[in-house]
Amino acid sequence: FDNMEKQLHLNLLASRPPMAGGFQSGSKMKMGPGRKKDFSPLSWSQYFETMEDVEVENENGKDISLIAACVSIWEILGHSALSWAVFTAVICSRINCRVVAMDLRAHGDTKVKSPEDLSADTMAKDIGKVVEMLYGENPPPIMIIGHSMGGAIAVHTAVANHIPSLLGLCVIDVVEGTAMDALNSMQNFLRSRPKTFKSLENAIEWSVKSGQIRNIESARVSMGGQVKKYDCALICCTLSMFLRMKKESIFTWRVELSKTEKYWDGWFRGLSALFLTCPVPKLLLLAGVDRLDKDLTIGQMQGKFQMQVLPQCGHAVHEDAPEKVADALATFMVRHKFTDFVKFVTKVTCFSPSCS
């Protein structure tokens, strides 16, 4: 970084072209009797065409990190662009689109000067800066998709009009009322997680067996974006400690979620009202109908947005059921004439605009 204005490197993943004959996800991988499950990591290159660093200047000295493209996606706190890998392969086999997934500030491989600034306003401005850097003054029509905290930032971005060519908004499993209630127990959840892992395979195995990610294929590609290797030389003060850590625990979380608590309220408070005021077609995907709060229940009955409930999924809906999420999104985008289905597509489950 130089002395001009703050700059940052954003890790962007561009989707691969659709695979011939469609794509069959491994979300329901079946293992034969007595066969050991494979928890080895998968490469991003099986799902995305390119991985690029984008350097951005910011006139007010704030750091930046976000996503942008024909379909733009960002992720839950602590996760990275890789959590969208399997979904990306599926959606590109369904409709004509291009997906760019990006690591938010302090996430994945993004490098910023102020990684501790995770306010909704800062991250929403980040998105606009990245879109401007990628496309200049004439960006293509963009639909943004966000999951959990990423969904909240997507809403803040849309309301602030940081993307002038925005044509649609999809928010996955984030509702103000449910999110605010969950914040009370978040620190307890974070304390219950392992602090370190012996290997990346060990981290992948934990994510599946703990139920954090119910799709083993997605876990194998996405966990590499959530954990990082220890730099033992920086944190070990004795040789014995170095040898012990090198042998027993060499991976830890990339993001210290407990230190972001001061921003939680700002991400979610007033989110339902903001979502309803976004002046573009909106899709809300939920893992359960019980997650709907009062404002959204009224808004849904008034037809202000389309809602789809995808049962038998965990919170990481797009990882647990990438085909269902891709089908719901593809149907939504084609219905609103944002794009067309891919020719010769073998199977698309069309969803009606309802809550079932």
Sequence and secondary structure as in RCSB ss.txt:
>XXXX:A:sequence
FDNMEKQLHLNLLASRPPMAGGFQSGSKMKMGPGRKKDFSPLSWSQYFETMEDVEVENENGKDISLIAACVSIWE
ILGHSALSWAVFTAVICSRINCRVVAMDLRAHGDTKVKSPEDLSADTMAKDIGKVVEMLYGENPPPIMIIGHSMG
GAIAVHTAVANHIPSLLGLCVIDVVEGTAMDALNSMQNFLRSRPKTFKSLENAIEWSVKSGQIRNIESARVSMGG
QVKKYDCALICCTLSMFLRMKKESIFTWRVELSKTEKYWDGWFRGLSALFLTCPVPKLLLLAGVDRLDKDLTIGQ
MQGKFQMQVLPQCGHAVHEDAPEKVADALATFMVRHKFTDFVKFVTKVTCFSPSCS
>XXXX:A:secstr
  SSSEEEEEEEEEE    TT     TT    TT         GGGTEEEEEEEEEEETTS       SSEEEE 
 TT  GGGGHHHHHHHHHHBS  EEEE  TTSTT B S TT   HHHHHHHHHHHHHHHHTTS   EEEEEETHH
HHHHHHHHHTT  TTEEEEEEES  HHHHHHHGGGHHHHHHHS SEESSHHHHHHHHHHTTS   HHHHHHHGGG
TEEE  HHHH  SHHHHHHHHHH  EEESS GGGGHHHHHHHHTTHHHHHHH SS EEEEES GGG  HHHHHHH
HTTSSEEEE  S  S HHHH HHHHHHHHHHHHHHTTS  B TT        SS  
